[in-house]
Amino acid sequence: MSPDWGPVVVAVVLFILLSPGLLFQVPARSRVMEFGNMATSGISILVHAVLFFCVLTILVVAIGIHIHVN
């Protein structure tokens, strides 16, 4: 039986995409959402962590993404 790399790949991709300030930041300093500002705050880190956990749970548990490499 080969190991399941699906959760690892999904977690790495989501970690990169949901890094606060890289693509977007919720909440931003002056608006609700800003794109590509490369700045962050404590509340923004919390919001992005909750988004990461929710999306990861949906993709890995509910949808069941599996990648098996022989």
C-alpha positions as CSV (number, residue, x, y, z in Angstrom):
1,M,0.0,0.0,0.0
2,S,1.5,3.3,-1.0
3,P,1.2,6.4,1.2
4,D,-1.5,9.0,0.6
5,W,0.0,12.3,-0.5
6,G,-3.3,14.1,-1.1
7,P,-3.6,15.8,2.3
8,V,0.1,16.9,2.1
9,V,-0.2,18.4,-1.3
10,V,-3.5,20.1,-0.6
11,A,-2.1,21.5,2.7
12,V,1.1,22.9,1.1
13,V,-0.8,24.5,-1.8
14,L,-3.4,26.1,0.5
15,F,-0.7,27.3,2.9
16,I,1.0,29.1,0.0
17,L,-2.2,30.5,-1.5
18,L,-3.8,31.6,1.8
19,S,-0.7,33.3,3.3
20,P,-2.0,36.7,4.5
21,G,-1.0,39.4,2.1
22,L,0.3,37.2,-0.7
23,L,-2.9,37.1,-2.9
24,F,-5.3,38.8,-0.6
25,Q,-5.7,39.9,3.0
26,V,-8.9,39.8,5.0
27,P,-9.4,42.1,7.0
28,A,-7.1,44.7,5.6
29,R,-5.8,47.8,7.3
30,S,-8.0,50.3,5.5
31,R,-10.6,48.1,3.8
32,V,-12.4,44.8,4.2
33,M,-10.2,43.1,1.6
34,E,-7.0,44.1,-0.2
35,F,-5.1,42.3,-2.9
36,G,-1.3,41.7,-3.0
37,N,-0.3,44.2,-0.3
38,M,2.2,41.9,1.4
39,A,1.2,43.3,4.8
40,T,-0.4,41.4,7.7
41,S,-1.9,41.8,11.2
42,G,-2.8,39.5,14.0
43,I,-6.5,39.4,13.1
44,S,-5.7,38.7,9.5
45,I,-3.5,35.8,10.5
46,L,-6.4,34.4,12.6
47,V,-8.9,34.8,9.7
48,H,-6.6,33.1,7.2
49,A,-5.9,30.3,9.6
50,V,-9.6,29.6,10.0
51,L,-10.1,29.8,6.2
52,F,-7.1,27.3,5.8
53,F,-8.6,24.9,8.3
54,C,-12.1,25.0,6.8
55,V,-11.0,24.6,3.1
56,L,-8.5,21.9,4.1
57,T,-11.2,20.0,6.0
58,I,-13.6,20.2,3.1
59,L,-11.1,19.1,0.5
60,V,-9.5,16.3,2.5
61,V,-12.4,14.9,4.6
62,A,-15.6,15.8,2.7
63,I,-14.4,15.5,-0.9
64,G,-11.7,13.0,-0.1
65,I,-8.7,14.0,-2.3
66,H,-6.2,11.2,-2.5
67,I,-2.9,11.0,-4.4
68,H,-1.2,7.6,-4.3
69,V,2.4,7.3,-5.7
70,N,3.8,3.9,-6.4
